[in-house]
Amino acid sequence: MKTLALELSTSRGSLAWLDGEIEFTREWPNDRKNSAAFFQNLQAMRTKFGAPEAIVVGLGPGSYAGTRIAISAAIGLHLSCDARLIGYPSICAMECDPQEYCAIGDARRKSFFFARILTNEVIEGPSLFSELELKARLESLDTATPVFTSEMLPQFHRAVISFPSALILARLAQDSRRSFCLPPLEPIYLREPHITIPK
């Protein structure tokens, strides 16, 4: 199946095309304030390969802005070519060898998210912790369990930088046994939306 994958949840953007044995990827520094590189790479990929039959989007957690841009672009493509549209957690597509690992990230407001992943599926979380709580949670892990983050978090010494991969998302999209998110797609929200009520 001709599959297009979009991943914009971190500071490294990536796109991937998968069609049988054909695998093609593009990666770039993802400027969250300027999406030009994303759309240029997306257009180049569409020109090279044509219309996809399936589109998979990384849903985070991570940059809400980046994830929303990826979802919006995917919806536009879905409507123009009637491709199947699905979403999957970005943290399940980290570039790493271990089958089991943990992913952490800055959730703002002095909090951090934590999740455990096994064979590219979330088995715990993502849950929010304070810095002290997360340090304690990481200390409770088996020392053989790797911890990955896509941003600099020097306060957590076990964390190693790794990024989600659009190519891994595309490969996962080929597995019909997985639980994909179906439209309407939205980013993975770590807390309830804050709504300011007018006085």
mmCIF file of the C-alpha atoms, coordinates in Angstrom:
data_MODEL
# 
_entry.id   MODEL 
# 
loop_
_atom_site.group_PDB 
_atom_site.id 
_atom_site.type_symbol 
_atom_site.label_atom_id 
_atom_site.label_alt_id 
_atom_site.label_comp_id 
_atom_site.label_asym_id 
_atom_site.label_entity_id 
_atom_site.label_seq_id 
_atom_site.pdbx_PDB_ins_code 
_atom_site.Cartn_x 
_atom_site.Cartn_y 
_atom_site.Cartn_z 
_atom_site.occupancy 
_atom_site.B_iso_or_equiv 
_atom_site.pdbx_formal_charge 
_atom_site.auth_seq_id 
_atom_site.auth_comp_id 
_atom_site.auth_asym_id 
_atom_site.auth_atom_id 
_atom_site.pdbx_PDB_model_num 
ATOM 1   C CA . MET A 1 1   ? 0.000   0.000  0.000  1.00 0.00 ? 1   MET A CA 1 
ATOM 2   C CA . LYS A 1 2   ? 1.275   3.468  -0.895 1.00 0.00 ? 2   LYS A CA 1 
ATOM 3   C CA . THR A 1 3   ? 1.685   5.061  2.534  1.00 0.00 ? 3   THR A CA 1 
ATOM 4   C CA . LEU A 1 4   ? 2.643   8.632  3.403  1.00 0.00 ? 4   LEU A CA 1 
ATOM 5   C CA . ALA A 1 5   ? 3.717   9.400  6.984  1.00 0.00 ? 5   ALA A CA 1 
ATOM 6   C CA . LEU A 1 6   ? 3.952   12.866 8.564  1.00 0.00 ? 6   LEU A CA 1 
ATOM 7   C CA . GLU A 1 7   ? 5.796   13.550 11.825 1.00 0.00 ? 7   GLU A CA 1 
ATOM 8   C CA . LEU A 1 8   ? 6.118   17.085 13.244 1.00 0.00 ? 8   LEU A CA 1 
ATOM 9   C CA . SER A 1 9   ? 5.858   16.600 17.011 1.00 0.00 ? 9   SER A CA 1 
ATOM 10  C CA . THR A 1 10  ? 9.499   17.488 17.789 1.00 0.00 ? 10  THR A CA 1 
ATOM 11  C CA . SER A 1 11  ? 12.317  19.770 16.642 1.00 0.00 ? 11  SER A CA 1 
ATOM 12  C CA . ARG A 1 12  ? 13.087  17.325 13.824 1.00 0.00 ? 12  ARG A CA 1 
ATOM 13  C CA . GLY A 1 13  ? 10.432  17.019 11.162 1.00 0.00 ? 13  GLY A CA 1 
ATOM 14  C CA . SER A 1 14  ? 10.204  13.977 8.922  1.00 0.00 ? 14  SER A CA 1 
ATOM 15  C CA . LEU A 1 15  ? 8.162   12.617 6.046  1.00 0.00 ? 15  LEU A CA 1 
ATOM 16  C CA . ALA A 1 16  ? 8.233   9.105  4.669  1.00 0.00 ? 16  ALA A CA 1 
ATOM 17  C CA . TRP A 1 17  ? 6.859   7.253  1.657  1.00 0.00 ? 17  TRP A CA 1 
ATOM 18  C CA . LEU A 1 18  ? 6.475   3.488  1.781  1.00 0.00 ? 18  LEU A CA 1 
ATOM 19  C CA . ASP A 1 19  ? 5.316   1.391  -1.157 1.00 0.00 ? 19  ASP A CA 1 
ATOM 20  C CA . GLY A 1 20  ? 6.351   -2.250 -1.018 1.00 0.00 ? 20  GLY A CA 1 
ATOM 21  C CA . GLU A 1 21  ? 10.149  -2.270 -1.040 1.00 0.00 ? 21  GLU A CA 1 
ATOM 22  C CA . ILE A 1 22  ? 10.325  1.444  -1.876 1.00 0.00 ? 22  ILE A CA 1 
ATOM 23  C CA . GLU A 1 23  ? 11.202  3.492  1.201  1.00 0.00 ? 23  GLU A CA 1 
ATOM 24  C CA . PHE A 1 24  ? 11.914  7.201  0.925  1.00 0.00 ? 24  PHE A CA 1 
ATOM 25  C CA . THR A 1 25  ? 12.370  9.716  3.740  1.00 0.00 ? 25  THR A CA 1 
ATOM 26  C CA . ARG A 1 26  ? 13.036  13.397 4.218  1.00 0.00 ? 26  ARG A CA 1 
ATOM 27  C CA . GLU A 1 27  ? 14.149  15.015 7.486  1.00 0.00 ? 27  GLU A CA 1 
ATOM 28  C CA . TRP A 1 28  ? 14.830  18.632 8.440  1.00 0.00 ? 28  TRP A CA 1 
ATOM 29  C CA . PRO A 1 29  ? 15.130  20.929 11.493 1.00 0.00 ? 29  PRO A CA 1 
ATOM 30  C CA . ASN A 1 30  ? 11.511  21.636 12.386 1.00 0.00 ? 30  ASN A CA 1 
ATOM 31  C CA . ASP A 1 31  ? 11.066  25.355 13.082 1.00 0.00 ? 31  ASP A CA 1 
ATOM 32  C CA . ARG A 1 32  ? 7.802   25.548 15.013 1.00 0.00 ? 32  ARG A CA 1 
ATOM 33  C CA . LYS A 1 33  ? 7.286   29.152 13.882 1.00 0.00 ? 33  LYS A CA 1 
ATOM 34  C CA . ASN A 1 34  ? 7.857   28.536 10.176 1.00 0.00 ? 34  ASN A CA 1 
ATOM 35  C CA . SER A 1 35  ? 6.358   25.543 8.354  1.00 0.00 ? 35  SER A CA 1 
ATOM 36  C CA . ALA A 1 36  ? 7.821   26.348 4.935  1.00 0.00 ? 36  ALA A CA 1 
ATOM 37  C CA . ALA A 1 37  ? 10.313  23.447 5.030  1.00 0.00 ? 37  ALA A CA 1 
ATOM 38  C CA . PHE A 1 38  ? 7.535   20.991 5.830  1.00 0.00 ? 38  PHE A CA 1 
ATOM 39  C CA . PHE A 1 39  ? 5.339   22.079 2.928  1.00 0.00 ? 39  PHE A CA 1 
ATOM 40  C CA . GLN A 1 40  ? 8.289   22.213 0.517  1.00 0.00 ? 40  GLN A CA 1 
ATOM 41  C CA . ASN A 1 41  ? 9.274   18.657 1.415  1.00 0.00 ? 41  ASN A CA 1 
ATOM 42  C CA . LEU A 1 42  ? 5.668   17.496 1.267  1.00 0.00 ? 42  LEU A CA 1 
ATOM 43  C CA . GLN A 1 43  ? 5.209   19.000 -2.196 1.00 0.00 ? 43  GLN A CA 1 
ATOM 44  C CA . ALA A 1 44  ? 8.454   17.416 -3.402 1.00 0.00 ? 44  ALA A CA 1 
ATOM 45  C CA . MET A 1 45  ? 7.320   14.026 -2.139 1.00 0.00 ? 45  MET A CA 1 
ATOM 46  C CA . ARG A 1 46  ? 3.890   14.369 -3.782 1.00 0.00 ? 46  ARG A CA 1 
ATOM 47  C CA . THR A 1 47  ? 5.545   15.360 -7.080 1.00 0.00 ? 47  THR A CA 1 
ATOM 48  C CA . LYS A 1 48  ? 7.902   12.368 -6.897 1.00 0.00 ? 48  LYS A CA 1 
ATOM 49  C CA . PHE A 1 49  ? 5.399   9.679  -5.887 1.00 0.00 ? 49  PHE A CA 1 
ATOM 50  C CA . GLY A 1 50  ? 1.889   10.959 -6.544 1.00 0.00 ? 50  GLY A CA 1 
ATOM 51  C CA . ALA A 1 51  ? -1.136  10.321 -4.350 1.00 0.00 ? 51  ALA A CA 1 
ATOM 52  C CA . PRO A 1 52  ? -0.967  8.009  -1.328 1.00 0.00 ? 52  PRO A CA 1 
ATOM 53  C CA . GLU A 1 53  ? -3.500  5.315  -0.489 1.00 0.00 ? 53  GLU A CA 1 
ATOM 54  C CA . ALA A 1 54  ? -2.960  5.735  3.257  1.00 0.00 ? 54  ALA A CA 1 
ATOM 55  C CA . ILE A 1 55  ? -1.769  8.648  5.391  1.00 0.00 ? 55  ILE A CA 1 
ATOM 56  C CA . VAL A 1 56  ? -0.491  8.244  8.944  1.00 0.00 ? 56  VAL A CA 1 
ATOM 57  C CA . VAL A 1 57  ? 0.223   11.180 11.261 1.00 0.00 ? 57  VAL A CA 1 
ATOM 58  C CA . GLY A 1 58  ? 2.301   11.213 14.447 1.00 0.00 ? 58  GLY A CA 1 
ATOM 59  C CA . LEU A 1 59  ? 0.058   12.562 17.235 1.00 0.00 ? 59  LEU A CA 1 
ATOM 60  C CA . GLY A 1 60  ? 2.712   13.356 19.851 1.00 0.00 ? 60  GLY A CA 1 
ATOM 61  C CA . PRO A 1 61  ? 2.847   14.098 22.660 1.00 0.00 ? 61  PRO A CA 1 
ATOM 62  C CA . GLY A 1 62  ? 5.075   17.027 21.825 1.00 0.00 ? 62  GLY A CA 1 
ATOM 63  C CA . SER A 1 63  ? 4.609   20.240 19.921 1.00 0.00 ? 63  SER A CA 1 
ATOM 64  C CA . TYR A 1 64  ? 0.870   20.924 19.643 1.00 0.00 ? 64  TYR A CA 1 
ATOM 65  C CA . ALA A 1 65  ? 1.501   23.447 16.858 1.00 0.00 ? 65  ALA A CA 1 
ATOM 66  C CA . GLY A 1 66  ? 3.591   21.026 14.813 1.00 0.00 ? 66  GLY A CA 1 
ATOM 67  C CA . THR A 1 67  ? 1.178   18.160 15.335 1.00 0.00 ? 67  THR A CA 1 
ATOM 68  C CA . ARG A 1 68  ? -1.829  20.288 14.388 1.00 0.00 ? 68  ARG A CA 1 
ATOM 69  C CA . ILE A 1 69  ? -0.061  21.420 11.197 1.00 0.00 ? 69  ILE A CA 1 
ATOM 70  C CA . ALA A 1 70  ? 0.665   17.798 10.261 1.00 0.00 ? 70  ALA A CA 1 
ATOM 71  C CA . ILE A 1 71  ? -2.942  16.787 10.974 1.00 0.00 ? 71  ILE A CA 1 
ATOM 72  C CA . SER A 1 72  ? -4.317  19.695 8.911  1.00 0.00 ? 72  SER A CA 1 
ATOM 73  C CA . ALA A 1 73  ? -2.068  18.852 5.958  1.00 0.00 ? 73  ALA A CA 1 
ATOM 74  C CA . ALA A 1 74  ? -3.057  15.195 6.202  1.00 0.00 ? 74  ALA A CA 1 
ATOM 75  C CA . ILE A 1 75  ? -6.758  16.088 6.216  1.00 0.00 ? 75  ILE A CA 1 
ATOM 76  C CA . GLY A 1 76  ? -6.281  18.196 3.087  1.00 0.00 ? 76  GLY A CA 1 
ATOM 77  C CA . LEU A 1 77  ? -4.494  15.350 1.313  1.00 0.00 ? 77  LEU A CA 1 
ATOM 78  C CA . HIS A 1 78  ? -7.097  12.857 2.516  1.00 0.00 ? 78  HIS A CA 1 
ATOM 79  C CA . LEU A 1 79  ? -9.886  14.954 1.020  1.00 0.00 ? 79  LEU A CA 1 
ATOM 80  C CA . SER A 1 80  ? -8.058  15.452 -2.274 1.00 0.00 ? 80  SER A CA 1 
ATOM 81  C CA . CYS A 1 81  ? -7.157  11.803 -2.918 1.00 0.00 ? 81  CYS A CA 1 
ATOM 82  C CA . ASP A 1 82  ? -9.529  9.834  -0.665 1.00 0.00 ? 82  ASP A CA 1 
ATOM 83  C CA . ALA A 1 83  ? -6.651  8.108  1.126  1.00 0.00 ? 83  ALA A CA 1 
ATOM 84  C CA . ARG A 1 84  ? -7.218  6.266  4.399  1.00 0.00 ? 84  ARG A CA 1 
ATOM 85  C CA . LEU A 1 85  ? -6.316  8.614  7.287  1.00 0.00 ? 85  LEU A CA 1 
ATOM 86  C CA . ILE A 1 86  ? -5.017  7.353  10.645 1.00 0.00 ? 86  ILE A CA 1 
ATOM 87  C CA . GLY A 1 87  ? -3.004  8.662  13.597 1.00 0.00 ? 87  GLY A CA 1 
ATOM 88  C CA . TYR A 1 88  ? -0.569  7.003  15.984 1.00 0.00 ? 88  TYR A CA 1 
ATOM 89  C CA . PRO A 1 89  ? 1.453   8.204  19.005 1.00 0.00 ? 89  PRO A CA 1 
ATOM 90  C CA . SER A 1 90  ? 4.783   9.656  17.875 1.00 0.00 ? 90  SER A CA 1 
ATOM 91  C CA . ILE A 1 91  ? 6.527   8.238  20.953 1.00 0.00 ? 91  ILE A CA 1 
ATOM 92  C CA . CYS A 1 92  ? 5.781   4.726  19.643 1.00 0.00 ? 92  CYS A CA 1 
ATOM 93  C CA . ALA A 1 93  ? 7.944   5.418  16.593 1.00 0.00 ? 93  ALA A CA 1 
ATOM 94  C CA . MET A 1 94  ? 11.212  6.459  18.219 1.00 0.00 ? 94  MET A CA 1 
ATOM 95  C CA . GLU A 1 95  ? 14.421  5.669  16.341 1.00 0.00 ? 95  GLU A CA 1 
ATOM 96  C CA . CYS A 1 96  ? 15.884  3.015  18.597 1.00 0.00 ? 96  CYS A CA 1 
ATOM 97  C CA . ASP A 1 97  ? 16.643  -0.696 18.726 1.00 0.00 ? 97  ASP A CA 1 
ATOM 98  C CA . PRO A 1 98  ? 15.117  -1.743 22.089 1.00 0.00 ? 98  PRO A CA 1 
ATOM 99  C CA . GLN A 1 99  ? 11.647  -3.286 22.048 1.00 0.00 ? 99  GLN A CA 1 
ATOM 100 C CA . GLU A 1 100 ? 10.880  -1.700 25.425 1.00 0.00 ? 100 GLU A CA 1 
ATOM 101 C CA . TYR A 1 101 ? 11.757  1.843  26.433 1.00 0.00 ? 101 TYR A CA 1 
ATOM 102 C CA . CYS A 1 102 ? 10.432  4.908  28.204 1.00 0.00 ? 102 CYS A CA 1 
ATOM 103 C CA . ALA A 1 103 ? 9.805   8.327  26.685 1.00 0.00 ? 103 ALA A CA 1 
ATOM 104 C CA . ILE A 1 104 ? 9.815   11.598 28.601 1.00 0.00 ? 104 ILE A CA 1 
ATOM 105 C CA . GLY A 1 105 ? 9.320   15.223 27.639 1.00 0.00 ? 105 GLY A CA 1 
ATOM 106 C CA . ASP A 1 106 ? 8.659   18.723 28.900 1.00 0.00 ? 106 ASP A CA 1 
ATOM 107 C CA . ALA A 1 107 ? 4.907   19.256 29.328 1.00 0.00 ? 107 ALA A CA 1 
ATOM 108 C CA . ARG A 1 108 ? 5.331   22.902 30.432 1.00 0.00 ? 108 ARG A CA 1 
ATOM 109 C CA . ARG A 1 109 ? 3.930   24.434 33.629 1.00 0.00 ? 109 ARG A CA 1 
ATOM 110 C CA . LYS A 1 110 ? 6.754   22.758 35.592 1.00 0.00 ? 110 LYS A CA 1 
ATOM 111 C CA . SER A 1 111 ? 5.597   19.272 34.617 1.00 0.00 ? 111 SER A CA 1 
ATOM 112 C CA . PHE A 1 112 ? 6.937   16.439 32.482 1.00 0.00 ? 112 PHE A CA 1 
ATOM 113 C CA . PHE A 1 113 ? 5.336   13.497 30.728 1.00 0.00 ? 113 PHE A CA 1 
ATOM 114 C CA . PHE A 1 114 ? 6.365   9.882  31.110 1.00 0.00 ? 114 PHE A CA 1 
ATOM 115 C CA . ALA A 1 115 ? 5.313   6.867  29.050 1.00 0.00 ? 115 ALA A CA 1 
ATOM 116 C CA . ARG A 1 116 ? 6.425   3.260  28.659 1.00 0.00 ? 116 ARG A CA 1 
ATOM 117 C CA . ILE A 1 117 ? 6.443   1.665  25.222 1.00 0.00 ? 117 ILE A CA 1 
ATOM 118 C CA . LEU A 1 118 ? 6.640   -2.024 24.362 1.00 0.00 ? 118 LEU A CA 1 
ATOM 119 C CA . THR A 1 119 ? 6.830   -3.243 20.744 1.00 0.00 ? 119 THR A CA 1 
ATOM 120 C CA . ASN A 1 120 ? 5.743   0.196  19.501 1.00 0.00 ? 120 ASN A CA 1 
ATOM 121 C CA . GLU A 1 121 ? 2.654   0.403  21.718 1.00 0.00 ? 121 GLU A CA 1 
ATOM 122 C CA . VAL A 1 122 ? 2.067   2.516  24.819 1.00 0.00 ? 122 VAL A CA 1 
ATOM 123 C CA . ILE A 1 123 ? 1.692   0.274  27.864 1.00 0.00 ? 123 ILE A CA 1 
ATOM 124 C CA . GLU A 1 124 ? 1.805   3.037  30.505 1.00 0.00 ? 124 GLU A CA 1 
ATOM 125 C CA . GLY A 1 125 ? 0.922   6.719  30.336 1.00 0.00 ? 125 GLY A CA 1 
ATOM 126 C CA . PRO A 1 126 ? 1.589   9.234  29.124 1.00 0.00 ? 126 PRO A CA 1 
ATOM 127 C CA . SER A 1 127 ? 1.302   10.588 32.666 1.00 0.00 ? 127 SER A CA 1 
ATOM 128 C CA . LEU A 1 128 ? 2.323   13.931 34.138 1.00 0.00 ? 128 LEU A CA 1 
ATOM 129 C CA . PHE A 1 129 ? 4.911   14.282 36.896 1.00 0.00 ? 129 PHE A CA 1 
ATOM 130 C CA . SER A 1 130 ? 6.744   17.076 38.645 1.00 0.00 ? 130 SER A CA 1 
ATOM 131 C CA . GLU A 1 131 ? 10.530  17.089 38.244 1.00 0.00 ? 131 GLU A CA 1 
ATOM 132 C CA . LEU A 1 132 ? 11.055  15.351 41.591 1.00 0.00 ? 132 LEU A CA 1 
ATOM 133 C CA . GLU A 1 133 ? 8.326   12.802 40.893 1.00 0.00 ? 133 GLU A CA 1 
ATOM 134 C CA . LEU A 1 134 ? 9.773   11.977 37.493 1.00 0.00 ? 134 LEU A CA 1 
ATOM 135 C CA . LYS A 1 135 ? 13.278  11.587 38.919 1.00 0.00 ? 135 LYS A CA 1 
ATOM 136 C CA . ALA A 1 136 ? 11.877  9.104  41.440 1.00 0.00 ? 136 ALA A CA 1 
ATOM 137 C CA . ARG A 1 137 ? 9.956   7.258  38.717 1.00 0.00 ? 137 ARG A CA 1 
ATOM 138 C CA . LEU A 1 138 ? 13.075  6.964  36.557 1.00 0.00 ? 138 LEU A CA 1 
ATOM 139 C CA . GLU A 1 139 ? 15.099  5.704  39.523 1.00 0.00 ? 139 GLU A CA 1 
ATOM 140 C CA . SER A 1 140 ? 12.518  2.943  40.026 1.00 0.00 ? 140 SER A CA 1 
ATOM 141 C CA . LEU A 1 141 ? 13.052  1.603  36.503 1.00 0.00 ? 141 LEU A CA 1 
ATOM 142 C CA . ASP A 1 142 ? 15.246  -1.348 35.687 1.00 0.00 ? 142 ASP A CA 1 
ATOM 143 C CA . THR A 1 143 ? 18.664  0.037  34.787 1.00 0.00 ? 143 THR A CA 1 
ATOM 144 C CA . ALA A 1 144 ? 18.503  -1.844 31.468 1.00 0.00 ? 144 ALA A CA 1 
ATOM 145 C CA . THR A 1 145 ? 15.404  0.083  30.349 1.00 0.00 ? 145 THR A CA 1 
ATOM 146 C CA . PRO A 1 146 ? 16.424  2.994  28.111 1.00 0.00 ? 146 PRO A CA 1 
ATOM 147 C CA . VAL A 1 147 ? 14.857  6.433  28.517 1.00 0.00 ? 147 VAL A CA 1 
ATOM 148 C CA . PHE A 1 148 ? 14.483  8.653  25.455 1.00 0.00 ? 148 PHE A CA 1 
ATOM 149 C CA . THR A 1 149 ? 13.609  12.299 25.008 1.00 0.00 ? 149 THR A CA 1 
ATOM 150 C CA . SER A 1 150 ? 13.458  14.526 21.935 1.00 0.00 ? 150 SER A CA 1 
ATOM 151 C CA . GLU A 1 151 ? 14.626  17.654 23.745 1.00 0.00 ? 151 GLU A CA 1 
ATOM 152 C CA . MET A 1 152 ? 17.461  18.661 26.045 1.00 0.00 ? 152 MET A CA 1 
ATOM 153 C CA . LEU A 1 153 ? 16.505  17.664 29.611 1.00 0.00 ? 153 LEU A CA 1 
ATOM 154 C CA . PRO A 1 154 ? 19.858  17.606 31.449 1.00 0.00 ? 154 PRO A CA 1 
ATOM 155 C CA . GLN A 1 155 ? 18.173  17.274 34.842 1.00 0.00 ? 155 GLN A CA 1 
ATOM 156 C CA . PHE A 1 156 ? 17.250  13.700 33.925 1.00 0.00 ? 156 PHE A CA 1 
ATOM 157 C CA . HIS A 1 157 ? 20.622  12.001 33.538 1.00 0.00 ? 157 HIS A CA 1 
ATOM 158 C CA . ARG A 1 158 ? 19.289  8.730  32.087 1.00 0.00 ? 158 ARG A CA 1 
ATOM 159 C CA . ALA A 1 159 ? 17.553  10.425 29.175 1.00 0.00 ? 159 ALA A CA 1 
ATOM 160 C CA . VAL A 1 160 ? 19.132  10.016 25.725 1.00 0.00 ? 160 VAL A CA 1 
ATOM 161 C CA . ILE A 1 161 ? 18.118  12.118 22.720 1.00 0.00 ? 161 ILE A CA 1 
ATOM 162 C CA . SER A 1 162 ? 16.072  10.262 20.110 1.00 0.00 ? 162 SER A CA 1 
ATOM 163 C CA . PHE A 1 163 ? 13.412  11.383 17.654 1.00 0.00 ? 163 PHE A CA 1 
ATOM 164 C CA . PRO A 1 164 ? 10.213  9.889  16.262 1.00 0.00 ? 164 PRO A CA 1 
ATOM 165 C CA . SER A 1 165 ? 10.568  8.632  12.711 1.00 0.00 ? 165 SER A CA 1 
ATOM 166 C CA . ALA A 1 166 ? 8.024   9.051  9.924  1.00 0.00 ? 166 ALA A CA 1 
ATOM 167 C CA . LEU A 1 167 ? 9.422   5.908  8.312  1.00 0.00 ? 167 LEU A CA 1 
ATOM 168 C CA . ILE A 1 168 ? 8.709   3.861  11.432 1.00 0.00 ? 168 ILE A CA 1 
ATOM 169 C CA . LEU A 1 169 ? 5.189   5.346  11.489 1.00 0.00 ? 169 LEU A CA 1 
ATOM 170 C CA . ALA A 1 170 ? 4.725   4.279  7.870  1.00 0.00 ? 170 ALA A CA 1 
ATOM 171 C CA . ARG A 1 171 ? 5.859   0.738  8.674  1.00 0.00 ? 171 ARG A CA 1 
ATOM 172 C CA . LEU A 1 172 ? 3.545   0.565  11.687 1.00 0.00 ? 172 LEU A CA 1 
ATOM 173 C CA . ALA A 1 173 ? 0.641   1.704  9.504  1.00 0.00 ? 173 ALA A CA 1 
ATOM 174 C CA . GLN A 1 174 ? 1.020   -1.548 7.529  1.00 0.00 ? 174 GLN A CA 1 
ATOM 175 C CA . ASP A 1 175 ? 0.056   -3.576 10.625 1.00 0.00 ? 175 ASP A CA 1 
ATOM 176 C CA . SER A 1 176 ? -3.731  -3.860 10.709 1.00 0.00 ? 176 SER A CA 1 
ATOM 177 C CA . ARG A 1 177 ? -3.649  -5.378 14.207 1.00 0.00 ? 177 ARG A CA 1 
ATOM 178 C CA . ARG A 1 178 ? -2.636  -2.080 15.795 1.00 0.00 ? 178 ARG A CA 1 
ATOM 179 C CA . SER A 1 179 ? -5.106  0.324  17.385 1.00 0.00 ? 179 SER A CA 1 
ATOM 180 C CA . PHE A 1 180 ? -4.904  3.441  15.242 1.00 0.00 ? 180 PHE A CA 1 
ATOM 181 C CA . CYS A 1 181 ? -6.696  6.696  15.933 1.00 0.00 ? 181 CYS A CA 1 
ATOM 182 C CA . LEU A 1 182 ? -9.324  7.452  13.314 1.00 0.00 ? 182 LEU A CA 1 
ATOM 183 C CA . PRO A 1 183 ? -10.675 10.848 12.202 1.00 0.00 ? 183 PRO A CA 1 
ATOM 184 C CA . PRO A 1 184 ? -11.307 13.341 13.568 1.00 0.00 ? 184 PRO A CA 1 
ATOM 185 C CA . LEU A 1 185 ? -7.621  13.304 14.531 1.00 0.00 ? 185 LEU A CA 1 
ATOM 186 C CA . GLU A 1 186 ? -6.229  15.519 17.290 1.00 0.00 ? 186 GLU A CA 1 
ATOM 187 C CA . PRO A 1 187 ? -2.900  15.827 19.117 1.00 0.00 ? 187 PRO A CA 1 
ATOM 188 C CA . ILE A 1 188 ? -2.396  13.784 22.274 1.00 0.00 ? 188 ILE A CA 1 
ATOM 189 C CA . TYR A 1 189 ? -3.392  16.200 25.034 1.00 0.00 ? 189 TYR A CA 1 
ATOM 190 C CA . LEU A 1 190 ? -1.607  15.707 28.335 1.00 0.00 ? 190 LEU A CA 1 
ATOM 191 C CA . ARG A 1 191 ? -4.059  17.787 30.354 1.00 0.00 ? 191 ARG A CA 1 
ATOM 192 C CA . GLU A 1 192 ? -7.553  19.154 29.981 1.00 0.00 ? 192 GLU A CA 1 
ATOM 193 C CA . PRO A 1 193 ? -7.737  22.289 27.784 1.00 0.00 ? 193 PRO A CA 1 
ATOM 194 C CA . HIS A 1 194 ? -7.692  25.510 29.780 1.00 0.00 ? 194 HIS A CA 1 
ATOM 195 C CA . ILE A 1 195 ? -10.609 27.758 28.854 1.00 0.00 ? 195 ILE A CA 1 
ATOM 196 C CA . THR A 1 196 ? -10.755 31.361 29.985 1.00 0.00 ? 196 THR A CA 1 
ATOM 197 C CA . ILE A 1 197 ? -14.330 32.342 30.730 1.00 0.00 ? 197 ILE A CA 1 
ATOM 198 C CA . PRO A 1 198 ? -15.140 36.019 30.107 1.00 0.00 ? 198 PRO A CA 1 
ATOM 199 C CA . LYS A 1 199 ? -16.169 38.046 33.135 1.00 0.00 ? 199 LYS A CA 1 
# 
